[in-house]
């Protein structure tokens, strides 16, 4: 006895579509250039393999049962996917990657990343984009472990890793900020390390899977509220749940509206140089998706937007 895989072929699914379109076995047979008995036999084969009735044969019309209607719907979807796969395969043969994974540090503007993804998909490429949120050392680890093809937002240490290329995305100033109702908001400036240490800090967890990861601006013995992303860190500080360093691009709009207060500290403002990096070697031809993304990152306007165009939370 044949199995469902034996009988549910693209030709068989197309045959069911023809029966539904023409309204009867006889009309479908004429449309397909078959004798009615051959078409009926093929339908019987499908029913036997699935152990269901696809058609109600109590009338002259080819009335589908509920099971038949479901197979027709799923068959149409499968035929569409087969066509889509065929188109993707043809396009991949022209140099497009089938999947392209981008690790995006949470310091990067997700709005701008989405705008870039929208522009990429407007090309109708066969490539599927996958985004990963990473933080600190986790961004570079995603690249070196093969889990990402491109990283937007990593440190200068990417230059020291074999098989990894990187370029400067830009520089980010970090400022110490608290909510206006936080105890430190009214404290005299500059804030000392000793005073800051007595208050809870909000920190973003390093997404690195191996090792202890990186930390910045924390003091030994200080209470720490650890969150998963820079977005969460901003929200926690807006709520007065702690203080901490924030990129000026993220903090400025809240400072302008009075929801955050920037405080001078004994320590100088921290200036961080942010990079983007990708895997590859000189003997390997870059895929067209990689070429497109690297071309966008060459634009000074795009690089600035990735670091500064942060939406309100």
C-alpha positions, 0 to 999 in steps of 0.5 A: 500500500502506498504511503501519504508521501508516495501520493501527495506529489505536486502533480496530485495536489495540482490535480485536486486544485483542477477538480475544485476549479472545474467542479467535477471529475469529468471536467477535470479529466478533460482539462488535464487530458486524462480519461475520467477513470484514470483521474478517479483511480488517482483520487482513490489512491490518495484516499487509500493512502490517507485513509480518508474520503476526500469527496462525497460521491452521493451526487454528481458534483465533486463535493469535497468533504471537510478532510478534502477541503483541508487537503486542498488548502494545505496543498495550495500552501505547499505548492506555493512553498515549492515555487518559493523554494525553487525561486530561492534556489535559483537566486542563491545560485547567483551569489545570495546567502540562504540565511544571513545572521546579524548580531546587534549590540543593544547599544545600537538603534534598533529603529535604524536596524529595522529600516536597513532590514526593510530596505534589504527586503525591498530588493526581494532577495532570497536571503533570510535575515536573522537578528540576534540581540547581544551585549558587550563581549557576547557580540564578538563571541556570536561572530567567532563561534559562527553564530553570526555573519556580521556584528553591529556594535563590538569593541576594538578587540575584534581586530585581534581575532583571526578571520575577523575584519572590523571597522569603526562605526563611531564613538559614543559618550556615556553619561551618568544619569538618574531619575529626578526623584532618585536620591543622587539627583539632588546630591552636590557635584561631582559625585564621588565614587564612594557616594555612588557606591552606596546606591544601586547600579543598573547594569546590562548583563554580558551575553557572552556564553563562555567566561565571566564577561565584561562589566563597566562602571560598577564598584566592589560591594555595590548593589546591582540590578542586572537587566537584559538589554540597554532598553531595559536599563533605560527603563529601570533608571527612568523608574528610579530603580538605580543609577548608571552610565548611559549613551548620551544618544539614549539619555538626551531626549529624557534629559530634555523632558526632565525624566533623567538628570545627568550628574557630573562625577569624579570620573571623566565621561567615558568615550567608547569606540564602537566597531562593526565586524564580519567573518571572512578571508581573502580567498573567500568571495563575499555573498551578495547579502554581506556585500549589501550590508557592508556597503550600507555601513560605509555611509557616515549617515547610516553609522551615525543613525545606528548610534544615535537614532534611538526611539523613546521607551 
